[in-house]
Structures are given as structure tokens and as C-alpha cells.
């Protein structure tokens, strides 16, 4: 298995993914990892409609994705792995799956969240999850599209943790 990109994007599959990322990096499989989406037939149908026919779409729960990745089910695939939140990434890491870098492509502003960057709004649970990923040595870079400049969000997340009084 070759993982080309691991991305957190609360919209999952949308125009930036299809027009920006898929046309730029060599991917043959998109794996959406979300318990919520995996258990919602309508969301699965809608996401499948957004993916070009040349790309395989796999939608899994965190548990099933961990099992399948651990057992090399996608050994021949070139993957884009999509999460909607950092908590699910932490659950994958806790199950033994390793990632070197996470692209934060879009965590949009909503009630109870604070905007740290143009494409990164967080609440306390998000910050706690990101701190766990940082502690695992995972790079957290933000950019909407592959041609955008990479921005390391670690210091922004650490500053927000201090503001929130989160102890490590």
C-alpha cells in the first residue's frame, strides 16, 4: 500500500479533492474513514457520486479500516485517506496504524470552535487530539490544494492548547 496523502477535511470529498488533488497526485483509491459515514447509506451514496469512475471509493469505520490496513488489504493500492476529524486519526494511531504527515485541508468554523487559520477551526477536543498526534511525531501541515504552500500548524495548535490550559 502506498499512502499518497492522509487528510482531515470535514467535507470529505468535494471539488478540491476531485479537481485539485486527484488531478495532481497519482491515486487509485480514496478511503474515507468515519464511523458516522460508514453507517449512513445516504452519505455513502452521495460520496460515491462525487468520485470519478476511475477511482475506487472505500468507506470504512475506524475499526474496519485499521484491520484492513494492518492486514494489507490495500497492498496494491495508491491511497488517499480522508478523515473528517482528528479524533478518528487518533483512534487509528491507537490501533497501531502509523502516519508520518497529516494534511489539514479543512476544519471549518462552527459553533463552539475557534478559527486558528483560514482552513482550521478547532474546539478543545480537536486541540487535545492534535496534541496527541504531535506527541507521536506526526507532521500537521495545512493547505487546501497541492500547489499551495505547506504550512506547519503545530505551533498554532500548541499556542491554542496553552490558551485553553491543556496540560500535556
Buried (B, 14 or more C-beta within 10 A) or exposed (E): BEBBBBBBBEBBBBEBBBEBBBEEEEBBBBBBBBBEBBEBEEBBEEBEEBBEEEBBBBBBBBBBBBBBBEEEBBEEBBBBBBBBBBBBBBBBBEBEBEBEEBBBBBBEEEEEBBEBBEBBBBBBEBBBBBBBBBEBEBBBBBBBEBEEEEBEBBEBBBEBBEEEEBEE
